[in-house]
């Protein structure tokens, strides 16, 4: 009942779908497997590199405002440490925005853009909301601890402008609520031309605050030479005097 060598060879050729010596056939199969594996590894490596690039671009988009020394901090941190830092920081930022009727529109490069007064209008209250948010963020960062570097303190630049904007939902696959207009551009310049740990604002914002909410403390900075318009005066938002109206009332009663 034992098959002949010829029958064994024929059966082997049918099973392996090849002809010739069994050892040669196995070697060819191993070579094909190695080539396919090399191709698969190359494809997976390419996918991993593309994923890393997307993650890197996403990371740069998530940076709130312009964090001084953030690149150096990232170079000395692991990816999970950076993720934990951003998650903690954004949770704090989100809580601050929710307390002041503000809305985070998007991130532009490394700028974290916040707006008040849209999509729900709130009269002149928007300028006070933004002023309060910027002041609270500065106070927040004084106590904020980087999870893996307890002794490290983050410093950011903040700036804001007041004026008209156009708003719309853009895109079909990944729709985004976006803002457009000169006010957006000026707000970006207020941030980029400012200083670490300070809040720079336009002359229009200063007059709105002074007229409607005089409890905010403002100092003139001077003419901003980075603006296209000549004699563009900017100001520093220093703080808020919570006792302003009480002091004013006491002064009137004297």
Secondary structure by P-SEA (a helix, b strand, c coil): ccccaaaaaaaaaaaacccccaaaaaaaaaaaaaaaaaaaaaaaaaaaaaaaaaaaaaaaaaccccccaaaaaaaaccaaaaaaaaaaaaaaaaaaaaacccccccccccbbbbbcccccccccaaaaaaaaaaaaaaaaaacccccccccbbbbbcccccbbbbbbbbbbccccccccccaaaaaaaaaaaaccccbbbbcaaaaaaaaaccccbbbbbbccccccccccbbbbbbcccccaaaaaaaaaaac
